[in-house]
Amino acid sequence: MTKWEYMTAPLLVHATKQILDNFGEDGWELVQVVPGPNPEQLVAYFKREKNA
């Protein structure tokens, strides 16, 4: 059975692609993006397979 680990991270609207690319390089898969505490910020939810 696959086990997952999860993470949330803030996304700044002006640097979204760069931030997502960095997490992708580390093996994180984007699951969802939701509005953050202010209009300039979003919150990203990520997952990746947990190492045994």
Summary of the structure (lengths in Angstrom):
residues: 52
radius of gyration: 11.9
end to end distance: 11.2
largest distance: 39.1
contacts: 116
relative contact order: 0.37
helix: 25%
strand: 48%
